[in-house]
Amino acid sequence: MESALSRGPERQLAEAFIGLADTLVTGFDIIDFMHTLAEQCVSVIGVDAAGVLVADPAGRLQLMGASSEQSRVLELFQLQSDEGPCLGCFESGLAVHCADLAAADAARAWPRFTQRAHLVGYRAVSALPMRLRGQIIGAMNLFRAAPGELDAGTATLAQALADIATIGLLQERAIRQAQVLTEQLQHALNSRVIIEQAKGIVSERHALPMDQAFTALRQHARSHNQNLTELAHAIVARAIEPDLRPRGSGGTSAADRRHPPQQ
């Protein structure tokens, strides 16, 4: 027997949640993900348009997704004019609802935004935070062509979509950061092996204890504005033979041996 989930809007809702939760796919694209969130708000919730703003590393909101060209332009205008419901929502972490953008209080709060919203055909808006516990990463705008309140059930569903998208995005960020950390750690381990080899070469070449050989490597790298690992690679590969003897030890440097002074 065919289940109810496979027939009605429940299936569409389930697919929306599954799609927004799946951020671990190969080649994950955050821009496409944010556009999907905006489009799901239109198709599942039934609003006329949606836009998604996410904070950059400096904490400034940036447009990341929109369901239509009109909503894209309005979101950009909101950012450029520095006024609108999404900004207040992001700052407070609380939902902002405006049932009628023509109302006097809306016009006073966002005079330029309400005027531009009317020009593109929107009469009501709700801004919902994208947050997980105390962390707020952005806000989502839901635009409606007719004035009226967003009923409680629809608002709850819209917030659930924003929440699952936030969890998915933060999960992807955490895994990406962990991968970067792992790569950095592996690079450091590989570098350490090369540096140990270079220390051994310098120690043998100049009859230095290992700790003094390492100090000589560091001093040479710093005085020549050179990366320590790159210097170690060059020494191990015999690409260069820098004079790393302690100062005052006398003798002729490798550079002097290659280029004797003119008589």
N, C-alpha and C positions, 0 to 999 in steps of 0.2 A: 504493500500500500504506500502511496506517495505521502510523505509527511507534509504537515502544514508549513514547515520551514522551507520546503522546496517550491512552494506555490506563491506565497505572498510577499509583502514587504519585509517580513522577518528575514527572508533569505538575503535580500538586498542589504539589510542592516548588518547581518552577520558577515557578509562579504566585505562590507566597508570596514568593520572592525578588524577583520583578519588582514586586509590589505594595509591598514595603517599600523598594525603591530609588526608587520614583517619588514624590518629595516636591515636585516642581516643578509639580504640577498647579495650575490656577487654584483659589483658595479653599482651599488646603491647611489642614487642621485637625489640629493636633498631638494633641488629645485623641482624635479618631477614629483617628489613626495609631497611638497607643500601645495603644488597645483592639484594633486589628487585630493588632498584634504579639502581644499576650497570647492572642488567639483562634487565631492561627496556631500558636503553641506547643502548644496543646491539640490542634488538628486534625492538624498535620503531625508533631509529635514524639510525641504520644500520652500526655502527662502529663494529670493530672486537672484542674489549674487553673494559672493563671499570673497574676502581677502585675508591673507595671512601675513603678519609682520613678525619677524624674529630678530632678536637683539644680536648685534655683532660682538666680537670680543671686547670692544670698548664700551658696550652697553647701549649703543645707539640702535634704534629700530630700523630695520631694512625690509623692503617689500620682498617676499619670497614666493608668493603664490597668489593668483587671482583667478576667479572663474570666468571672467569676461573682461573685455577691453575697457568697458566703462568703470568697472570696479577697480581695475588696475590703475587707471588714471586718477580716480578719486583717492585711492590709497596713497599714491605718490604726492598728490596735492596736500593730503593730510600731513605727510611728513615734511614737505617743503614749507607749509604755512605754520607748522608746529602747533596745530590745534585740531581737536577731534576726539571722539570717544575712545579710540584705540590707545591714545597716549595716556589718558587718565586711567584706563584699565590696566595698562602695563605698569604704571607708577604705583598704583594702589594694590594691584593683585586681585581686584574685585570686578565683577561684571558691571558693565554700564549699559543701561537700556534706555532708549528714547523712542517712545511710541509715535511721536509726531515731530518731525524735524521742522515743521512750520510753527511750532509752539514758541511762545516768547522766551521761555527759559532756555530752550535749545539755541535760539538765535543769539541770545546774550552770551551763552557759553562758547559757542563755536560759530561766529558770524560768517566767516569765509567758507568754512566747511559746509554749513547748511545751505548756503547759496549754491555752491558747486554741486552738492548732492541733488538739489532740486533740478539743476540743469541736466543732469544725466538720468533723472527719472526715479530717484529714490526718496521715499517719504518717511521711512523708519529705519532704525539701525540698532543692533545690539553688539556690544564688544565683550568678548569672553577671554579670560586670561588663559595662557598656555603655561601651566605651572605644575610642579610636582613638589608637594610639601611647601617649603619656603622658597624654592627656586623658581623664579619666573623667567621664562626664556622668550616670551613674546605675547601676542594677542591676536585674536581672530575676529574679524568684523562680519556680521551677517546683515545684508541690506535687503529691504523689502520695498516694493513699489507702492504698496498701499499702507496708510498709517494704521496703527493698531499695536496692541501689546503682543509680545511673544509669549505664548502660554507657557505655563510652568513645565509641562511635560516636554515640550519642544526645546525649551531652554536647557533642561536637564540632559536631554539627548545630545544637544549640540555641545554642551560642556564635556560630556563623556567622549565624544569624538576628539575634541581638543586635548583631553587628558591622555587618551590612548596614543595620539600622535606625539604628544610631549614625551611620554614614557619611551616610545619607540626611538625618538630622536636622541634622547639622552642616553639610551642604551647603546645606540650606534656610536655616539661620541665617546662613551666610556671605553668601548671595545677598540675604537680607532686609536684613542690615546694609549691604551694598554699595548697595542701593537707597536706604536711609535716608541714607547718606553722599552719594549722588548728588543726592538731593533737597535735602539741607542745602547742598551746594555750589551748586546752582542758585539756591536762595533767597539765598545770600550774594552771588552774582553779580548777581541782580536788585536786591538791596538796594544794592549798590555803585553801580549805575546811578542809582538814585533819589537817593542821597547826593551823587553828583557833580552832579546837576542842582540840588539844594538848595544845594550849595557855590557854584555859579555865580550863583544868585539872590542869596545873601547877599553874595557878593563884589561884585556889581554894585550892590546896594542900599546897601551901606555903604562902597563903595570900598576893599575889603580885598583883599590878595593871597589867592590860593586857599588857601594853607596856613593863613593866619590865619582864613579863613572856616571851614575845617574845624575848627580849634581852638575857634572860637566855638560851632559846632554841638555839639561834644562837651561843652563846658563847660555849655552851656544844658541839654542832655539830662541830664547828671549832676546838676546843681543842682536840676532839677525832677523827678528820679527818673523819667525818661522814656526809652523806647527810642529809640535814635538813628535807626533806620530809620523808626519811626513819626513822629518829628519831621520827618524829611526829606520823607516823604509829605505831611504837613500843610502844609509850606512850599510844595512844588511845586503842591499842589492849591489854594493860597491860602486854606486853611481857617483858618490863623492867621498872624499877622505878629509874631512875637516880636522884641524888641529885642536883636539880637545884636552891637551895636556894642561895641568895646573899652571897658572902664570908663574913665571920665574924659573921654569924647569929648564930653559935653554933649548938649544937644538934648532933645527930647521923644520918649519912646518911643511905639511904636505903641499899647501898652495905654493910655498916658496920653491919646493922641489920641482913642481910642474912649471913654474915661471921664475927662473933664476934672475936676479937683478942684472941690469945691463952694465957692462964694464965701461 
